[in-house]
């Protein structure tokens, strides 16, 4: 049976399912706000949320050391391994929804070098919306202490000459605009919580309104199975000197029980709030909840935590839109053809929800093989990896296996472009290629309300390759660095980052990584890229 035709019985059944789904969506226009979490079926038709306040605590202060020379990772750690990825429940297969305007395959182009901009602008009939890569550097083993693994998870933020960069097992700082980086050891930088040590996942964000870098670190579990997410922060001048302060977010502060593991964190900033998201797993590795922590930006100036939480037991892997303004918009899958979008005004105690129908995507296992036979997407899944607000639009990105509404031949990124006022879909966007897979797309906005993207393409004739681009207006994609081999352990991910550049807010900065010949089986090469429209560089 073709995608656009079918028997009358199928049409009738589809209509019946549509009416039932609409009735369920009507019942879930606003989320439940309760004082404690409840055990609720994952992907339930009605969102179950627990909201509450976190205890006000004072920040701890410390001075950390930046290393000009770094030791080899193998000498510092007995086991060079990535912990198994915590698995979130797969989104249920939804109704078949077609894509009214299928996206054409991507066209990659050379970025315009900064040195060529003058001549380009003087030439007649020259496009004015091309992308220029203003900076494109690789971090060496001194900056990473030889700890950049195949699951590198790079994140970065910039303000002027100060860049802070994190990976799964390392951090690095530059005070000369990226000309050089010094290693920052996340294992010994801060005092360890009782029974815990630094683990992995890190994210960094710069907040201009309070001139503050925020650095999120995930810690290991103690003997009871619980861990914490640590939020460190410093003014730009204090990043230079290594003076940081921090708050800890524990499962208990989220209203959760003992033995809860917090994992896969992210950060986003609004007008007056910082938002931290995390998944929550029990001691057997089963997903239990997803949490959004809303922290008043005044916390970082006063040194006293002022925060509230929203914890869902129905919606795995929530992600908040970057640069979201005075309302946090965060998203989760409801099915493979429906999103649940949450709206949490800074003046409101609890979020509301709305369901948005999207073109069907596939939650099957991803299949993509590099030229040297590596299954580089073996650990990939459909969780959201990018979210941003651009004026009156919301953009949410996630990975799909091969297939979907448009029968894509390889795994691809699907993006829902949504009207923020009406909460209706404007466009389904696929980032796809006829011969390779595309995954791990991060999104952000610049001051022109353009959407910047950072993702990886690989498989077929390509080794994993980092790509940056701008998706609004004339869509442009430019490769930064290509790998020369695939991951021998069949691991990649689990996220990249793209941020608004400061102080040049029309530009973006992005992270990616590649694998180079002779670099070792667990040694990736991270990248830092600054880019924008050629007219803005």
C-alpha positions as CSV (number, residue, x, y, z in Angstrom):
1,X,0.0,0.0,0.0
2,X,1.4,3.4,-0.9
3,X,1.9,6.2,1.6
4,X,-0.9,8.4,0.1
5,X,-3.6,5.7,-0.6
6,X,-5.3,3.0,1.3
7,X,-8.5,1.1,1.8
8,X,-11.6,2.7,3.1
9,X,-11.3,0.6,6.2
10,X,-7.8,2.0,6.9
11,X,-9.1,5.5,6.4
12,X,-12.0,4.9,8.7
13,X,-9.7,3.4,11.4
14,X,-7.3,6.3,11.0
15,X,-10.1,8.8,11.5
16,X,-11.3,7.0,14.6
17,X,-7.8,7.0,16.1
18,X,-7.5,10.7,15.2
19,X,-10.8,11.6,17.1
20,X,-9.6,9.6,20.1
21,X,-6.2,11.3,20.1
22,X,-7.9,14.7,19.8
23,X,-10.0,13.9,22.8
24,X,-7.0,12.9,24.8
25,X,-5.2,16.1,23.7
26,X,-8.1,18.2,24.9
27,X,-7.9,16.6,28.3
28,X,-4.2,17.5,28.6
29,X,-4.2,21.2,27.8
30,X,-2.6,21.9,31.2
31,X,-0.3,19.8,33.3
32,X,-1.1,18.6,36.7
33,X,0.6,20.6,39.5
34,X,1.1,18.5,42.6
35,X,3.4,18.5,45.6
36,X,4.9,15.1,45.2
37,X,5.7,12.8,42.2
38,X,3.4,10.0,41.3
39,X,4.1,6.7,39.6
40,X,2.5,7.3,36.2
41,X,2.7,5.5,32.9
42,X,5.4,6.9,30.7
43,X,4.1,8.7,27.6
44,X,0.6,8.9,29.2
45,X,-2.0,11.0,27.4
46,X,-2.1,13.5,30.3
47,X,1.2,14.9,31.6
48,X,1.9,14.3,35.3
49,X,4.0,17.0,36.9
50,X,5.3,17.7,40.3
51,X,6.2,21.3,41.1
52,X,7.9,22.8,44.2
53,X,10.6,24.9,45.6
54,X,14.2,23.9,46.2
55,X,15.8,24.7,49.5
56,X,17.7,28.0,49.6
57,X,21.3,27.2,50.1
58,X,24.5,29.2,50.1
59,X,27.0,28.8,47.2
60,X,30.4,27.3,47.9
61,X,33.5,29.2,46.7
62,X,36.8,27.8,45.5
63,X,39.8,28.8,43.4
64,X,40.8,26.2,40.7
65,X,44.0,25.6,38.8
66,X,44.4,25.8,35.1
67,X,47.2,23.4,33.8
68,X,49.7,24.6,31.3
69,X,50.9,20.9,31.0
70,X,48.6,18.0,31.6
71,X,49.2,14.4,32.5
72,X,48.2,11.5,30.3
73,X,44.7,10.2,31.1
74,X,45.8,6.6,31.2
75,X,48.1,7.5,34.2
76,X,45.3,9.2,36.0
77,X,42.5,6.7,35.6
78,X,42.6,2.9,35.8
79,X,39.8,2.3,33.3
80,X,39.4,4.3,30.1
81,X,35.7,3.4,29.5
82,X,32.4,5.1,28.7
83,X,29.7,4.0,31.1
84,X,26.7,2.4,29.4
85,X,24.2,4.9,28.1
86,X,21.1,5.2,30.3
87,X,18.2,4.1,28.1
88,X,15.0,6.1,28.0
89,X,11.8,4.4,27.0
90,X,11.2,4.5,23.2
91,X,8.4,6.8,22.1
92,X,5.3,4.8,21.1
93,X,4.6,4.6,17.3
94,X,2.0,7.2,16.6
95,X,-0.4,7.7,13.8
96,X,1.0,7.9,10.3
97,X,1.4,11.6,9.5
98,X,2.7,12.7,6.1
99,X,5.1,15.5,5.4
100,X,3.3,18.1,3.3
101,X,6.6,19.8,2.1
102,X,9.5,17.3,2.2
103,X,12.9,18.9,2.7
104,X,15.4,18.6,-0.1
105,X,18.7,16.8,0.7
106,X,21.5,19.0,2.1
107,X,23.9,20.8,-0.1
108,X,27.3,21.4,1.6
109,X,29.5,24.3,0.5
110,X,32.8,25.9,1.3
111,X,32.7,28.6,4.0
112,X,33.9,32.0,2.8
113,X,37.3,32.7,4.4
114,X,37.5,35.9,6.4
115,X,40.4,37.1,4.2
116,X,38.3,36.8,1.1
117,X,35.3,38.8,2.4
118,X,36.5,42.2,1.1
119,X,36.9,41.0,-2.5
120,X,33.7,39.0,-2.3
121,X,31.6,42.0,-1.2
122,X,33.1,44.1,-4.0
123,X,32.3,41.6,-6.7
124,X,29.0,42.0,-8.6
125,X,26.2,39.4,-8.2
126,X,27.9,37.8,-5.1
127,X,25.4,36.2,-2.6
128,X,25.2,38.1,0.6
129,X,23.9,35.3,2.7
130,X,26.8,32.9,2.6
131,X,28.4,31.5,5.8
132,X,31.9,32.6,6.9
133,X,33.9,30.6,9.4
134,X,35.7,33.2,11.4
135,X,37.5,30.8,13.7
136,X,38.0,27.0,13.4
137,X,40.5,25.5,15.8
138,X,41.2,22.0,17.2
139,X,42.1,21.4,20.9
140,X,45.3,19.5,21.4
141,X,46.1,16.9,24.0
142,X,47.5,19.5,26.4
143,X,44.0,21.1,26.5
144,X,42.2,17.8,27.0
145,X,44.8,15.9,28.9
146,X,44.3,13.1,26.3
147,X,40.8,12.5,27.6
148,X,38.6,13.4,24.6
149,X,36.8,10.1,24.1
150,X,34.6,8.8,21.2
151,X,31.6,10.0,23.3
152,X,33.1,13.4,23.5
153,X,30.0,15.5,24.3
154,X,31.7,18.9,23.7
155,X,30.2,22.2,24.9
156,X,31.5,25.7,24.9
157,X,30.7,29.4,25.6
158,X,32.5,32.6,24.7
159,X,32.7,36.2,25.9
160,X,35.3,38.3,24.2
161,X,38.7,36.6,24.6
162,X,37.5,34.1,27.2
163,X,36.3,30.7,26.1
164,X,35.3,27.9,28.4
165,X,35.1,24.4,26.8
166,X,34.0,21.1,28.3
167,X,33.9,17.5,27.2
168,X,32.8,14.2,28.7
169,X,36.0,13.9,30.8
170,X,37.8,17.2,30.4
171,X,37.4,21.0,30.5
172,X,39.6,23.7,29.0
173,X,39.9,27.4,29.2
174,X,41.3,30.0,26.7
175,X,41.9,33.6,27.6
176,X,43.3,34.6,24.2
177,X,40.3,34.0,22.0
178,X,41.1,30.4,21.3
179,X,44.7,30.7,20.2
180,X,45.6,28.5,23.1
181,X,43.7,26.4,25.7
182,X,44.7,25.2,29.2
183,X,43.5,22.0,30.7
184,X,41.0,22.1,33.6
185,X,40.8,18.9,35.6
186,X,37.1,18.2,36.5
187,X,38.2,15.3,38.7
188,X,40.1,17.5,41.1
189,X,38.9,21.0,40.5
190,X,36.1,21.0,43.1
191,X,35.7,19.3,46.5
192,X,33.9,16.0,46.1
193,X,30.5,15.5,47.5
194,X,30.3,12.8,50.2
195,X,30.9,9.4,48.6
196,X,31.0,10.8,45.1
197,X,33.5,11.9,42.5
198,X,33.3,13.6,39.1
199,X,31.8,11.3,36.4
200,X,31.1,12.8,33.0
201,X,28.5,14.8,31.2
202,X,29.3,18.6,31.3
203,X,27.7,21.6,29.7
204,X,28.7,25.3,29.7
205,X,26.7,28.5,29.0
206,X,27.4,32.2,29.1
207,X,24.6,34.6,30.4
208,X,25.2,38.1,29.2
209,X,22.7,39.9,31.5
210,X,24.8,38.9,34.6
211,X,28.2,38.4,32.8
212,X,28.4,34.9,34.1
213,X,29.7,31.6,32.8
214,X,27.7,28.6,34.1
215,X,29.5,25.2,34.1
216,X,27.4,22.0,34.8
217,X,29.2,18.8,36.0
218,X,27.7,15.4,36.6
219,X,29.0,13.3,39.5
220,X,29.2,9.6,40.2
221,X,26.8,7.7,42.6
222,X,27.5,7.2,46.2
223,X,26.9,3.9,48.1
224,X,23.1,4.4,48.0
225,X,23.1,4.9,44.2
226,X,22.3,8.6,44.1
227,X,24.4,11.3,42.5
228,X,24.3,15.1,41.9
229,X,24.5,17.7,39.2
230,X,26.8,20.5,40.2
231,X,26.2,24.1,38.8
232,X,29.5,26.1,39.0
233,X,29.6,29.8,37.9
234,X,32.0,32.7,37.6
235,X,32.1,36.2,36.1
236,X,34.2,36.6,33.0
237,X,37.0,38.2,35.0
238,X,36.9,35.4,37.6
239,X,37.1,32.7,34.9
240,X,40.4,34.2,34.0
241,X,41.7,33.8,37.6
242,X,40.0,30.5,38.4
243,X,37.6,31.9,41.0
244,X,34.4,29.8,40.9
245,X,31.3,29.2,43.1
246,X,28.8,26.4,42.9
247,X,25.5,24.9,44.0
248,X,24.6,21.2,44.0
249,X,21.3,19.8,42.7
250,X,20.5,16.4,44.3
251,X,17.6,14.0,43.8
252,X,16.2,14.9,47.2
253,X,16.1,18.6,46.1
254,X,13.9,17.5,43.2
255,X,11.5,15.7,45.5
256,X,12.7,12.2,44.4
257,X,13.4,9.2,46.5
258,X,16.8,7.5,47.3
259,X,19.1,5.8,44.8
260,X,18.2,8.1,41.9
261,X,20.8,8.7,39.2
262,X,20.7,12.1,37.4
263,X,21.9,11.9,33.8
264,X,22.1,13.7,30.4
265,X,21.9,17.3,31.7
266,X,21.5,20.5,29.7
267,X,21.3,24.3,30.3
268,X,19.3,27.1,28.8
269,X,18.8,30.7,29.8
270,X,15.7,33.0,29.7
271,X,15.2,36.6,30.6
272,X,15.5,36.1,34.4
273,X,16.0,32.4,34.8
274,X,18.5,29.6,34.2
275,X,17.0,26.2,33.3
276,X,18.7,22.9,34.0
277,X,17.2,19.7,32.7
278,X,18.1,16.1,33.7
279,X,16.8,12.6,33.3
280,X,16.3,10.5,36.5
281,X,16.9,6.8,36.7
282,X,16.5,4.2,39.5
283,X,19.2,1.8,40.8
284,X,18.3,-0.8,38.1
285,X,18.7,1.8,35.3
286,X,15.0,2.3,34.7
287,X,13.9,5.8,33.7
288,X,11.7,7.3,36.5
289,X,11.4,11.0,35.7
290,X,12.7,14.0,33.9
291,X,13.2,17.3,35.7
292,X,13.4,21.0,34.9
293,X,15.1,23.1,37.5
294,X,14.4,26.9,37.2
295,X,17.0,29.0,38.9
296,X,16.6,32.8,39.3
297,X,19.5,34.6,37.9
298,X,19.6,36.6,41.1
299,X,21.0,33.4,42.7
300,X,24.3,34.0,40.9
301,X,24.7,37.6,42.2
302,X,23.4,37.0,45.7
303,X,25.2,33.6,46.3
304,X,21.9,32.1,47.6
305,X,20.0,29.5,45.5
306,X,16.5,30.6,44.6
307,X,15.0,27.8,42.5
308,X,11.9,25.8,41.7
309,X,11.4,22.5,40.0
310,X,9.0,20.8,37.6
311,X,9.3,17.0,37.5
312,X,7.5,14.8,35.0
313,X,6.9,11.1,35.4
314,X,5.3,10.8,32.0
315,X,7.7,12.6,29.6
316,X,11.3,11.4,29.2
317,X,14.2,13.6,28.3
318,X,12.8,17.2,28.5
319,X,14.8,19.9,26.7
320,X,14.4,23.7,27.1
321,X,14.7,26.1,24.2
322,X,17.8,28.3,24.1
323,X,17.3,32.1,24.5
324,X,13.7,31.5,25.6
325,X,12.8,34.9,27.0
326,X,10.3,35.3,29.8
327,X,8.7,31.9,29.2
328,X,10.5,28.5,29.2
329,X,9.5,26.3,26.4
330,X,10.5,22.6,26.7
331,X,9.6,19.5,24.8
332,X,9.2,15.8,24.9
333,X,7.9,13.2,22.5
334,X,4.4,11.9,23.0
335,X,4.7,9.5,20.1
336,X,6.5,9.2,16.8
337,X,4.1,11.8,15.3
338,X,3.3,14.0,18.3
339,X,5.3,16.4,20.6
340,X,4.2,17.6,24.0
341,X,5.4,21.2,24.4
342,X,5.5,22.8,27.8
343,X,5.2,26.5,28.5
344,X,6.4,27.8,31.9
345,X,6.2,31.6,32.4
346,X,8.7,33.1,34.7
347,X,5.7,34.5,36.7
348,X,3.9,31.2,36.9
349,X,4.2,28.4,39.5
350,X,3.6,25.6,37.0
351,X,3.8,24.9,33.3
352,X,1.0,24.3,30.9
353,X,1.1,21.8,27.9
354,X,0.0,21.5,24.3
355,X,0.4,18.7,21.9
356,X,1.7,19.4,18.4
357,X,1.4,16.9,15.5
358,X,4.6,16.4,13.4
359,X,5.5,14.2,10.4
360,X,6.1,10.6,11.4
361,X,9.7,9.6,12.3
362,X,11.2,6.2,13.1
363,X,12.3,5.0,16.6
364,X,13.9,1.9,15.3
365,X,17.6,1.2,15.8
366,X,19.9,3.5,13.8
367,X,22.0,1.8,11.1
368,X,25.0,3.6,9.6
369,X,28.5,2.2,8.8
370,X,31.7,4.2,8.3
371,X,34.1,3.3,5.4
372,X,36.1,1.2,7.9
373,X,33.1,-0.8,9.1
374,X,32.3,1.0,12.3
375,X,28.6,1.3,13.5
376,X,29.0,4.9,14.7
377,X,25.3,5.4,15.7
378,X,25.1,2.2,17.7
379,X,24.1,4.1,20.9
380,X,21.9,6.7,19.2
381,X,18.3,7.2,20.1
382,X,15.4,9.7,19.4
383,X,15.8,12.1,22.4
384,X,15.9,15.8,21.7
385,X,19.4,17.3,21.2
386,X,18.5,20.8,20.1
387,X,15.9,23.4,21.0
388,X,15.7,27.2,20.5
389,X,13.3,30.1,20.3
390,X,13.6,32.5,17.3
391,X,11.2,35.4,17.8
392,X,7.7,33.9,17.5
393,X,8.9,30.4,16.6
394,X,10.1,27.4,18.5
395,X,12.6,24.9,16.9
396,X,13.0,21.4,18.3
397,X,15.4,18.9,16.9
398,X,15.9,15.1,17.4
399,X,17.4,12.1,15.7
400,X,15.4,9.6,13.7
401,X,16.4,6.2,12.4
402,X,16.1,5.5,8.6
403,X,12.6,5.7,7.3
404,X,10.0,8.1,8.6
405,X,7.3,9.9,6.6
406,X,9.6,10.5,3.7
407,X,11.3,7.1,3.8
408,X,14.8,8.5,4.3
409,X,17.5,6.0,3.4
410,X,19.7,6.8,6.4
411,X,19.2,8.1,9.9
412,X,18.5,11.8,9.9
413,X,17.6,14.8,12.1
414,X,14.0,16.0,12.2
415,X,13.2,19.5,13.3
416,X,9.7,20.8,14.2
417,X,9.3,24.5,13.5
418,X,6.4,25.7,15.6
419,X,4.4,28.9,15.9
420,X,4.9,30.0,19.5
421,X,1.5,31.7,19.8
422,X,-0.8,29.2,18.3
423,X,1.4,26.1,19.1
424,X,0.8,24.8,15.6
425,X,3.4,23.3,13.2
426,X,4.9,25.7,10.6
427,X,7.2,23.2,9.0
428,X,8.8,19.8,9.3
429,X,12.5,20.0,8.5
430,X,14.7,17.0,7.7
431,X,18.5,17.3,7.8
432,X,19.2,14.3,5.6
433,X,21.7,13.0,3.0
434,X,21.1,10.3,0.3
435,X,24.4,8.5,1.2
436,X,25.2,9.3,4.8
437,X,23.5,9.6,8.2
438,X,23.1,12.9,10.1
439,X,22.7,13.0,13.9
440,X,23.2,14.9,17.2
441,X,22.0,18.4,16.0
442,X,22.3,21.2,18.5
443,X,20.4,24.5,17.9
444,X,20.6,28.1,19.1
445,X,19.7,31.6,18.0
446,X,21.7,34.8,17.3
447,X,20.5,38.4,17.8
448,X,19.0,38.4,14.3
449,X,16.8,35.5,15.3
450,X,18.5,33.1,13.0
451,X,18.8,29.5,13.9
452,X,22.4,28.1,14.1
453,X,23.0,24.4,14.0
454,X,25.9,22.0,14.8
455,X,25.7,18.3,13.9
456,X,27.6,15.3,12.7
457,X,27.3,13.5,9.3
458,X,28.9,10.1,8.7
459,X,28.5,6.7,7.2
460,X,28.6,5.5,3.6
461,X,31.6,7.1,2.0
462,X,32.1,9.5,4.9
463,X,33.9,9.2,8.2
464,X,32.1,11.2,11.0
465,X,32.4,14.9,10.0
466,X,31.4,18.0,11.9
467,X,29.0,20.4,10.2
468,X,27.8,23.9,11.1
469,X,25.1,26.0,9.4
470,X,22.3,28.5,9.5
471,X,18.8,27.1,8.9
472,X,16.7,30.3,8.7
473,X,16.5,32.2,5.5
474,X,18.8,30.7,2.9
475,X,19.9,27.4,4.5
476,X,23.7,27.0,4.4
477,X,25.8,24.1,5.7
478,X,29.6,24.1,6.0
479,X,31.9,21.3,7.1
480,X,34.6,22.1,9.7
481,X,36.7,19.0,10.2
482,X,36.4,15.4,8.9
483,X,37.5,12.2,10.7
484,X,40.0,9.9,9.1
485,X,38.6,6.8,10.8
486,X,35.5,5.5,12.6
487,X,35.1,4.8,16.3
488,X,36.5,1.3,17.0
489,X,34.1,0.9,19.9
490,X,31.1,1.9,17.8
491,X,30.3,4.9,20.0
492,X,29.6,8.5,19.2
493,X,27.6,11.4,20.7
494,X,25.8,12.1,22.9
495,X,25.5,15.8,22.1
496,X,27.1,18.8,20.6
497,X,26.6,22.5,21.3
498,X,26.0,25.8,19.4
499,X,25.8,29.1,21.3
500,X,25.3,32.8,20.6
501,X,28.6,34.5,20.4
502,X,29.4,37.3,22.8
503,X,30.0,40.2,22.3
504,X,29.3,39.7,18.5
505,X,25.8,38.5,19.0
506,X,25.1,38.1,15.3
507,X,27.6,35.2,15.2
508,X,27.6,31.7,16.7
509,X,30.2,29.5,18.3
510,X,29.9,25.7,18.0
511,X,31.6,22.5,19.1
512,X,32.2,19.3,17.3
513,X,34.9,16.6,17.2
514,X,36.6,14.2,14.8
515,X,38.8,11.1,15.0
516,X,42.2,11.4,13.4
517,X,44.6,8.7,12.3
518,X,47.1,7.7,15.0
519,X,45.2,9.4,17.7
520,X,44.3,6.2,19.6
521,X,41.1,4.2,20.1
522,X,39.6,6.6,22.7
523,X,41.2,9.9,21.8
524,X,39.0,12.3,19.8
525,X,40.0,15.8,18.6
526,X,37.5,18.5,19.8
527,X,36.8,21.5,17.6
528,X,35.8,25.1,18.4
529,X,34.2,27.1,15.5
530,X,32.9,30.7,15.2
531,X,30.7,31.4,12.2
532,X,28.0,33.6,10.9
533,X,26.6,35.2,7.7
534,X,29.3,36.7,5.7
535,X,27.8,40.2,6.0
536,X,28.0,39.9,9.8
537,X,31.6,38.7,10.2
